[in-house]
């Protein structure tokens, strides 16, 4: 079964760093892009960026460029989303998702989401 | 960046009725790279439609998508109780990919 399993919920303070993960299984991890999507409480979906684990080619939405870092470790089939200094406004559910075929594809496989809460 | 505007914001309908959701793009979506997703509370989004009109695996045929260029539509022919949810469109033809703000389909 193709699936993406994300790391658990996090509660952090402003200014702290964080790295959340998304582990792929049931398919060739290096052959598919993996994207990240933010959903703030009660709000819609926002496309943050995407990485190709095969060669680490990474694209960011201008809204998130410089605010987060997307990476991947193909040896353990895991993609990451990280922050160096969290803000309260980073409080959200974060989903990883895999496109059906390539970069120009819809997301057909989604992780269960990781809730990040940033509060002093 | 392509901005997607969904309408209406909320659709109040009864089971068995037809739902028509609209997604308008600020510029043409290349190669009809448009998808529709359904999201229920506490769940991840689920892909319904890709390529503007192709149903994803396992999606019932009461869901259909149409449109091209800047105007796209998701139609649910007869609402089932499990269809009451929030629906999002997404364009994936231009970087950055973008989502619409969502349409909530609620029980009247």
HADDOCK unambig.tbl for C-alpha pairs under 7 A between the chains (distance, minus, plus):
assign (segid A and resid 44 and name CA) (segid B and resid 101 and name CA) 5.44 0.50 0.50
assign (segid A and resid 44 and name CA) (segid B and resid 102 and name CA) 6.37 0.50 0.50
assign (segid A and resid 45 and name CA) (segid B and resid 99 and name CA) 6.25 0.50 0.50
assign (segid A and resid 46 and name CA) (segid B and resid 98 and name CA) 6.85 0.50 0.50
assign (segid A and resid 46 and name CA) (segid B and resid 99 and name CA) 6.31 0.50 0.50
assign (segid A and resid 47 and name CA) (segid B and resid 97 and name CA) 6.24 0.50 0.50
assign (segid A and resid 47 and name CA) (segid B and resid 98 and name CA) 5.92 0.50 0.50
assign (segid A and resid 61 and name CA) (segid B and resid 96 and name CA) 5.11 0.50 0.50
assign (segid A and resid 104 and name CA) (segid B and resid 92 and name CA) 5.54 0.50 0.50
assign (segid A and resid 104 and name CA) (segid B and resid 93 and name CA) 5.74 0.50 0.50
assign (segid A and resid 105 and name CA) (segid B and resid 92 and name CA) 6.34 0.50 0.50
assign (segid A and resid 106 and name CA) (segid B and resid 35 and name CA) 6.17 0.50 0.50
assign (segid A and resid 106 and name CA) (segid B and resid 50 and name CA) 6.20 0.50 0.50
assign (segid A and resid 106 and name CA) (segid B and resid 92 and name CA) 6.68 0.50 0.50
assign (segid A and resid 107 and name CA) (segid B and resid 47 and name CA) 6.75 0.50 0.50
assign (segid A and resid 108 and name CA) (segid B and resid 47 and name CA) 5.49 0.50 0.50
assign (segid A and resid 110 and name CA) (segid B and resid 44 and name CA) 6.64 0.50 0.50
assign (segid A and resid 112 and name CA) (segid B and resid 44 and name CA) 5.97 0.50 0.50
assign (segid A and resid 113 and name CA) (segid B and resid 44 and name CA) 6.83 0.50 0.50
